[in-house]
Amino acid sequence: MTLGPLMVDVAGTALTDDDRRVLAHPLVGSVILFTRNFESVPQLAELVHEIRSIRKPPLLVTVDHEGGRVQRFRSGFTVLPSQRSIGHAYDLDPDAGRRLAWQCGWLLAAELRAVGVDMSFTPCVDLDYGVSEVIGDRAYHRDPDVVSTLAVACVQGMRAAGMAAAAKHFPGHGAVVADSHKALPVDRRTLAELGEDLLPYHRLVANGLAAVMVAHVLVPEVDEAPAGFSRRWIQQELRHGLGFTGAIFSDDLSMGGAAVAGSVPERARRALAAGCDILSVCNDRAAVLATLDELEGESDPVSQVRLVRLHGRPGPDWDSLLAGERWAQCRAAVDHCRDAPSLQLDA
């Protein structure tokens, strides 16, 4: 059985019969996990094993696990610092900042791989313009060169631990105020004015980036469709302009920012037509079922290959990982960053 284009969620800490029926559908190819799916490290490993045992090739298992306020699994896992904290470390010492970005990337990937999770939607490469609350401290920095440097280091660390990275939110979410979970953000700049936001993608693609998540952001000077439904953004700018050959994920199609594209099945069709390989539909099982009923045709064979390539490489089990020297070194560096006092300026 091939892997389909839909990425869906599951209800809780173990699969229900309804979950199993959905995951067995040929249009489903991947699963995204949330905090509600996590109780303990052993429970999570069992849940992932159960998900992967449903299909051959196994479904891709993913999670949003950036660090800071976006980290789905905490108890037993290393609590990672925000990306802004890593940017601050870079400002104090660029070499130490790059090293910390690599260590955080390696640590989050190694721990997730030890329980079977294939990939995390990391790093967030939006620039810190100071206006987007939904991005906020998820951004490394305002300087695109610093963001690029730290993102490349993070991706290299993840790769060393056996995990592909997915940069987000293309073409950029940091300069818009609206939260795309609730409404459609509109960026009034021209394509030329977005050059800084696109720089991290240039650098990451040149370093073998495996996946990109496209935002529900409208840039009317570039296209009348939001980026996730835009052939101009996905085909012309990302594929041809940047030379990106990896997998393209839509952001969650059940978000408020995607509502302009119609019903969720209509959104799925439009995202596929624009060039997305994987369509995320989360936290709305009725919308998932409707999309499975209405989405026609078979998956693009090239998209299937891109999806299969995102499966993680084998690594040590949990106990072996935590007994290793590299884990101890990376954990100590992360703990030091997280516990460091904030910078205080004299009055």
VOGU-3710 file (C-alpha; in Angstrom, 3 decimals, decimal comma):
1> mtlgplmvdv> 0,000/0,000/0,000  1,258/3,478/-0,851  1,207/6,460/1,496  -1,505/9,014/0,760  -1,348/12,811/0,996  -3,389/13,351/4,188  -1,738/13,956/7,564  -4,200/13,398/10,405  -4,264/13,308/14,204  -5,418/10,649/16,667
11> agtaltdddr> -7,636/10,946/19,714  -5,567/10,074/22,777  -2,760/8,069/24,326  -3,748/4,833/22,545  -5,479/4,199/19,231  -9,241/3,828/19,112  -11,033/1,632/16,580  -12,024/4,814/14,735  -8,375/5,928/14,641  -7,346/2,587/13,153
21> rvlahplvgs> -9,990/2,805/10,421  -8,867/6,303/9,472  -5,168/5,424/9,506  -5,780/2,389/7,286  -7,368/4,546/4,567  -5,149/4,729/1,445  -5,399/8,537/1,301  -3,702/8,827/4,718  0,087/8,831/4,786  1,151/10,499/8,007
31> vilftrnfes> 0,126/11,265/11,571  0,809/14,330/13,710  0,877/13,938/17,488  -0,138/16,478/20,145  0,201/16,882/23,914  -3,008/14,905/24,443  -1,252/11,890/22,904  1,495/11,914/25,529  1,455/10,471/29,019  4,933/9,012/29,458
41> vpqlaelvhe> 7,952/7,999/27,416  7,050/4,253/27,397  3,410/5,026/26,518  4,479/7,281/23,640  6,845/4,648/22,268  4,012/2,103/22,336  1,595/4,487/20,613  4,094/5,223/17,843  4,772/1,502/17,431  1,033/0,880/17,142
51> irsirkppll> 0,654/3,598/14,498  3,589/2,319/12,478  2,324/-1,278/12,578  -0,899/-0,419/10,718  0,638/0,011/7,257  3,560/-1,026/5,076  5,439/1,180/4,392  4,689/2,570/7,844  2,857/5,848/8,260  5,115/8,842/8,865
61> vtvdheggrv> 4,825/9,967/12,505  5,395/13,677/13,128  5,118/16,308/15,853  5,568/20,044/16,450  8,497/19,925/18,869  10,466/23,160/18,570  11,326/23,964/22,160  10,099/26,867/24,258  6,311/27,118/24,312  5,904/24,709/21,370
71> qrfrsgftvl> 7,031/21,378/22,769  4,383/18,657/22,861  6,251/16,147/25,040  7,868/17,292/28,274  7,869/14,860/31,213  10,941/12,681/30,709  12,069/14,649/27,655  14,606/17,449/27,777  12,761/20,762/28,136  14,259/22,771/25,291
81> psqrsighay> 14,824/26,538/25,292  12,964/28,832/22,919  14,620/29,649/19,617  14,852/33,290/20,727  17,005/32,141/23,664  19,372/30,507/21,177  19,461/33,763/19,228  20,372/35,639/22,398  23,185/33,144/23,022  24,441/33,831/19,495
91> dldpdagrrl> 24,487/37,585/20,167  26,755/36,996/23,177  29,023/34,477/21,427  28,378/33,452/17,794  30,359/30,220/18,032  28,562/29,199/21,213  25,208/30,127/19,664  25,809/27,979/16,594  26,936/25,115/18,775  23,836/25,442/20,960
101> awqcgwllaa> 21,547/25,426/17,897  23,229/22,203/16,718  22,958/20,646/20,187  19,265/21,529/20,505  18,587/20,112/17,050  20,452/16,911/17,843  18,847/16,508/21,257  15,241/17,005/20,161  15,744/14,678/17,190  17,613/11,996/19,121
111> elravgvdms> 14,971/11,842/21,860  12,103/11,729/19,369  13,821/9,051/17,300  14,378/6,976/20,449  10,575/6,626/20,774  10,040/6,140/17,042  8,826/9,610/15,958  10,081/10,247/12,420  10,245/14,022/12,217  9,535/17,336/13,887
121> ftpcvdldyg> 8,302/20,486/12,187  11,427/22,368/13,130  13,044/24,890/12,795  10,801/27,938/12,689  12,663/30,395/10,420  10,264/33,336/10,597  12,028/36,609/11,351  11,402/38,310/14,683  9,778/41,581/13,627  8,191/41,919/17,068
131> vsevigdray> 4,611/42,070/15,752  3,432/38,442/15,546  2,253/37,030/18,860  1,848/33,533/17,435  5,531/33,571/16,411  7,107/35,705/19,147  9,944/33,831/20,849  9,645/30,979/18,367  11,848/33,082/16,062  15,626/32,935/16,417
141> hrdpdvvstl> 16,298/36,572/15,561  15,403/39,609/13,461  18,597/39,346/11,382  18,049/36,911/8,478  21,749/35,993/8,410  21,609/34,962/12,065  18,363/33,034/11,506  19,950/31,272/8,529  23,099/30,384/10,464  21,227/28,996/13,458
151> avacvqgmra> 18,634/27,168/11,350  21,336/25,445/9,299  23,097/24,374/12,515  19,828/23,031/13,943  19,066/21,056/10,767  22,573/19,600/10,756  22,155/18,504/14,362  18,817/16,881/13,590  20,306/15,119/10,578  23,150/13,765/12,711
161> agmaaaakhf> 20,510/12,215/15,004  18,688/10,576/12,083  15,824/13,024/11,540  14,718/15,171/8,618  13,812/18,802/9,291  10,833/20,836/8,072  11,369/24,598/7,976  8,349/26,839/8,481  6,307/28,988/7,821  7,049/29,710/4,141
171> pghgavvads> 7,237/32,428/2,848  7,210/34,086/6,287  4,848/34,645/9,215  6,882/37,004/11,379  5,797/40,324/9,821  2,022/39,850/10,113  -0,042/40,504/13,215  -2,969/38,121/12,735  -2,738/34,554/14,049  -3,417/32,222/11,101
181> hkalpvdrrt> -5,002/29,723/13,499  -7,873/32,202/13,778  -7,792/34,515/10,736  -5,973/35,058/7,442  -2,904/37,291/7,921  -2,228/39,725/5,079  1,305/40,881/4,242  1,245/44,029/2,082  4,878/43,879/0,986  6,148/43,153/-2,504
191> laelgedllp> 8,165/40,071/-3,420  11,347/42,152/-3,439  10,582/43,379/0,072  10,257/39,766/1,238  13,861/38,990/0,324  15,055/38,903/3,934  12,273/36,480/4,924  13,235/34,138/2,082  16,966/34,158/2,823  16,826/31,330/5,413
201> yhrlvangla> 15,079/29,135/2,847  17,815/29,859/0,294  20,459/28,773/2,806  18,564/25,711/4,033  17,739/24,459/0,536  21,428/24,767/-0,341  22,129/22,570/2,710  19,732/19,790/1,687  16,529/20,766/3,501  14,079/17,838/3,377
211> avmvahvlvp> 10,724/19,563/3,947  8,955/22,917/4,099  5,627/23,869/5,689  3,713/26,570/3,798  1,814/29,216/5,743  -1,752/30,437/5,452  -0,550/33,965/4,715  -1,835/36,185/1,911  0,631/38,391/0,035  -1,645/40,201/-2,434
221> evdeapagfs> 1,256/41,877/-4,251  2,459/38,389/-5,224  -0,731/36,318/-5,625  -4,430/36,570/-4,861  -4,352/33,145/-3,161  -2,802/32,492/0,288  0,621/30,870/0,000  -0,613/27,367/0,872  -3,030/27,442/-2,084  -0,790/29,342/-4,494
231> rrwiqqelrh> 0,995/27,799/-7,482  2,926/31,048/-7,741  4,419/30,598/-4,276  4,808/26,820/-4,301  5,777/26,094/-7,897  7,365/29,307/-9,142  9,050/30,651/-6,022  9,743/27,587/-3,868  10,274/24,848/-6,442  11,785/26,811/-9,324
241> glgftgaifs> 13,079/29,970/-7,681  14,720/28,297/-4,691  15,298/24,921/-6,342  13,569/23,037/-3,546  13,022/19,341/-4,317  11,847/18,057/-0,936  8,391/17,534/0,554  5,935/20,416/0,934  3,437/20,310/3,806  0,377/22,501/4,028
251> ddlsmggaav> -0,224/24,103/7,384  -3,318/22,743/9,130  -6,225/23,051/6,681  -8,730/23,292/9,536  -7,197/26,605/10,710  -9,120/29,847/10,433  -6,548/31,251/8,013  -7,458/28,564/5,467  -11,213/29,209/5,532  -11,103/31,492/2,470
261> agsvperarr> -10,444/28,387/0,348  -13,845/26,810/1,085  -14,716/23,605/2,932  -11,873/21,453/4,234  -12,159/19,015/1,276  -12,068/22,008/-1,073  -9,020/23,344/0,754  -7,351/19,946/0,348  -8,019/19,905/-3,394  -6,710/23,452/-3,812
271> alaagcdils> -3,558/22,752/-1,785  -2,855/19,626/-3,848  -3,412/21,515/-7,084  -1,037/24,237/-5,932  1,705/21,668/-5,341  1,551/20,577/-1,693  2,625/16,967/-1,157  1,104/16,482/2,306  -2,167/17,972/3,530  -2,552/18,499/7,263
281> vcndraavla> -6,068/18,215/8,738  -5,981/18,295/12,543  -8,379/18,433/15,478  -11,471/17,997/13,307  -12,299/14,342/12,725  -15,491/15,202/10,828  -13,421/17,243/8,364  -10,975/14,357/8,004  -13,795/11,940/7,184  -15,355/14,382/4,719
291> tldelegesd> -11,989/14,848/2,996  -11,453/11,087/2,770  -14,884/10,785/1,150  -14,473/13,635/-1,313  -10,794/13,698/-2,266  -10,447/11,941/-5,593  -7,576/10,330/-7,412  -4,390/8,644/-6,323  -1,363/10,216/-4,745  1,328/11,611/-6,993
301> pvsqvrlvrl> 4,111/8,958/-7,154  6,759/11,672/-6,764  5,018/12,947/-3,625  4,945/9,404/-2,255  8,703/9,114/-2,716  9,239/12,453/-0,970  7,089/11,275/1,932  8,823/7,919/2,344  12,210/9,653/2,393  11,174/11,535/5,538
311> hgrpgpdwds> 11,168/8,383/7,679  13,782/8,628/10,406  16,964/6,574/10,498  17,368/3,927/13,216  19,056/5,100/16,391  19,620/4,019/19,992  16,704/3,124/22,238  15,733/5,463/25,076  17,905/3,971/27,808  20,955/3,694/25,546
321> llagerwaqc> 20,507/7,271/24,369  20,405/8,673/27,891  23,481/6,668/28,838  25,524/8,176/25,999  28,147/10,890/26,330  26,751/13,067/23,536  23,311/13,164/25,145  24,880/14,209/28,459  26,909/16,975/26,800  23,963/18,344/24,824
331> raavdhcrda> 21,671/18,121/27,840  24,167/20,077/29,968  24,419/22,800/27,315  20,641/23,077/27,010  20,183/23,183/30,789  22,781/25,933/31,025  20,998/27,986/28,353  17,567/27,498/29,863  18,745/28,354/33,369  20,896/31,357/32,374
341> pslqlda> 19,709/34,649/33,904  18,234/37,209/31,557  20,447/40,088/30,491  20,207/43,032/32,903  21,238/46,531/31,794  22,395/49,173/34,264  20,005/52,112/34,632
//
